[in-house]
Amino acid sequence: MAGVDGGLLMNHHVHVAEKPDWPSFEVPAPVTFGGDPPPETTILVQGRPDERVVDSLRNLGAIVVPWAGIPPEPLSLVTNRPRLRLYNLHHNAVDTAEMALALLFAAARRLSMLDASMRRGDWSPRFARTEATRLAGKRAVVLGYGAIGRHVGKVLEAAGMEVVGVRRSNIGTLDTILPSAQVLVIALPLTAATEGLLDGRRIELLPRGAIVVNIGRGPIIDDQALYRALRDGGVGAAGLDVWWNYPTGDPPHYPSNQPFHELPNVVMSPHVGGATDSSEVDRAAHLAELVARLVRGEPVRAVSVSDGY
Ligand SMILES: NC(=O)c1ccc[n+]([C@@H]2O[C@H](COP(=O)([O-])OP(=O)(O)OC[C@H]3O[C@@H](n4cnc5c(N)ncnc54)[C@H](OP(=O)(O)O)[C@@H]3O)[C@@H](O)[C@H]2O)c1
């Protein structure tokens, strides 16, 4: 069996299950694209691999999810098969951070409401009581201070905000930090520990009028509690890229059982945070680099099965 974790590299075969549209993908091993992996596969690049296919690959040592968030399928596959290691990519951290910033600035200035008015020829918001929020001088809490969160933090500091990053080492202080979070940006992975983290109780800890941005995963927030807080004014505005319901059939398909789409103080996007004109090229480059390191037996941080990310 070929070693993928420090062993000398021999007989590696890389299979990329979804046929990509990349200009190049150069790794120091034979590579196949699309369809079922050949029996000699040692490294399988696939987000949601089929259990039976995985078990038919006797030399398989690594599964690479070609994006950041780990779906439950590969995690449970690896949990039950200790010979397999799981890896993921953070290629689009800057793209996703830029989306978080776009949602934040749009939410702070109630941009979707202003844009909708102008499209109706309605200038009345110009003469109404202003609901715009100045961000400079305020405090932003960035929940999840990894590849995405740190980029968000850097830009917000440059914009004059005070930034507090929260990661596992200081998550225990969350309840004492939230009352001063005039802006809360969520850039966490969805794991057993983060699901429902921002529940009704914690949403009530936020200062009145706070702005909430989520580019992590929907179920990190209790959607009913967030909806009610936005409707009733406890939370001032929100920018949401990730959701609780994803489309399963014909449109329209609303992204939560709560009618966020009826609230003027919410800016919504259909989980496109990580997708820009540069992200696919970067996906290929980061994936090639990661696979090459595995093939050469160099150290690569694997997903922690117990932490779920
Ligand atoms: N909207 C989109 O299109 C899009 C695109 C890409 C990614 N995402 C989402 O964004 C997530 C983060 O991506 P990333 O590349 O920034 O990942 P990352 O570099 O792994 O960063 C994750 C951060 O979350 C923290 N964290 C994890 N579990 C925690 C817990 N239980 N309590 C407190 N902090 C915890 C980590 O803490 P430590 O620093 O202590 O490890 C780390 O700071 C992904 O998992 C994915 O769900 C969304």
The ligand as a Tripos MOL2 file, in Angstrom:
@<TRIPOS>MOLECULE
LIG
   48    52     1     0     0
SMALL
NO_CHARGES

@<TRIPOS>ATOM
      1 N1        -20.0670   30.9050    2.2220 N.am      1 LIG1
      2 C1        -19.2000   30.2300    1.5020 C.2       1 LIG1
      3 O1        -19.2700   30.1740    0.2760 O.2       1 LIG1
      4 C2        -18.0570   29.5320    2.2020 C.ar      1 LIG1
      5 C3        -16.8470   29.3240    1.5130 C.ar      1 LIG1
      6 C4        -15.7810   28.7300    2.2100 C.ar      1 LIG1
      7 C5        -15.9450   28.3340    3.5320 C.ar      1 LIG1
      8 N2        -17.1520   28.5390    4.1470 N.ar      1 LIG1
      9 C6        -17.3530   28.1170    5.5550 C.3       1 LIG1
     10 O2        -16.4170   28.7780    6.3810 O.3       1 LIG1
     11 C7        -15.8600   27.8370    7.3040 C.3       1 LIG1
     12 C8        -14.5000   28.3200    7.7880 C.3       1 LIG1
     13 O3        -13.5880   28.2650    6.7100 O.3       1 LIG1
     14 P1        -12.0240   28.5950    6.9360 P.3       1 LIG1
     15 O4        -11.3630   28.3130    5.6540 O.co2     1 LIG1
     16 O5        -11.8520   29.9160    7.5930 O.co2     1 LIG1
     17 O6        -11.6780   27.4280    8.0090 O.3       1 LIG1
     18 P2        -10.4810   27.3450    9.0530 P.3       1 LIG1
     19 O7         -9.2710   28.0420    8.5220 O.co2     1 LIG1
     20 O8        -10.3990   25.9200    9.4370 O.co2     1 LIG1
     21 O9        -11.0020   28.2150   10.3030 O.3       1 LIG1
     22 C9        -12.0070   27.7540   11.1630 C.3       1 LIG1
     23 C10       -12.0140   28.6290   12.4010 C.3       1 LIG1
     24 O10       -13.1370   28.2370   13.2110 O.3       1 LIG1
     25 C11       -12.6740   27.9930   14.5400 C.3       1 LIG1
     26 N3        -13.4740   26.9860   15.2160 N.ar      1 LIG1
     27 C12       -13.7760   25.7260   14.8180 C.ar      1 LIG1
     28 N4        -14.5450   25.0950   15.7270 N.ar      1 LIG1
     29 C13       -14.7040   25.9740   16.7380 C.ar      1 LIG1
     30 C14       -15.3810   25.9200   17.9870 C.ar      1 LIG1
     31 N5        -16.0540   24.8330   18.3610 N.pl3     1 LIG1
     32 N6        -15.3540   27.0110   18.7630 N.ar      1 LIG1
     33 C15       -14.6670   28.1230   18.3920 C.ar      1 LIG1
     34 N7        -13.9880   28.2450   17.2210 N.ar      1 LIG1
     35 C16       -14.0230   27.1760   16.4210 C.ar      1 LIG1
     36 C17       -11.2460   27.5070   14.3650 C.3       1 LIG1
     37 O11       -10.6020   27.6190   15.6060 O.3       1 LIG1
     38 P3         -9.0130   27.3180   15.7860 P.3       1 LIG1
     39 O12        -8.3320   28.5260   15.2180 O.co2     1 LIG1
     40 O13        -8.8840   27.1840   17.2540 O.co2     1 LIG1
     41 O14        -8.7260   26.0640   15.0010 O.co2     1 LIG1
     42 C18       -10.7500   28.4350   13.2620 C.3       1 LIG1
     43 O15       -10.3650   29.6770   13.8190 O.3       1 LIG1
     44 C19       -15.8460   26.5270    6.5080 C.3       1 LIG1
     45 O16       -15.8110   25.3910    7.3500 O.3       1 LIG1
     46 C20       -17.1390   26.6140    5.7390 C.3       1 LIG1
     47 O17       -18.2130   26.0960    6.5070 O.3       1 LIG1
     48 C21       -18.1990   29.1260    3.5100 C.ar      1 LIG1
@<TRIPOS>BOND
     1     1     2 1
     2     2     3 2
     3     2     4 1
     4     4     5 ar
     5     4    48 ar
     6     5     6 ar
     7     6     7 ar
     8     7     8 ar
     9     8     9 1
    10     8    48 ar
    11     9    10 1
    12     9    46 1
    13    10    11 1
    14    11    12 1
    15    11    44 1
    16    12    13 1
    17    13    14 1
    18    14    15 2
    19    14    16 1
    20    14    17 1
    21    17    18 1
    22    18    19 2
    23    18    20 1
    24    18    21 1
    25    21    22 1
    26    22    23 1
    27    23    24 1
    28    23    42 1
    29    24    25 1
    30    25    26 1
    31    25    36 1
    32    26    27 ar
    33    26    35 ar
    34    27    28 ar
    35    28    29 ar
    36    29    30 ar
    37    29    35 ar
    38    30    31 1
    39    30    32 ar
    40    32    33 ar
    41    33    34 ar
    42    34    35 ar
    43    36    37 1
    44    36    42 1
    45    37    38 1
    46    38    39 2
    47    38    40 1
    48    38    41 1
    49    42    43 1
    50    44    45 1
    51    44    46 1
    52    46    47 1
@<TRIPOS>SUBSTRUCTURE
     1 LIG1         1 GROUP 0 **** ****
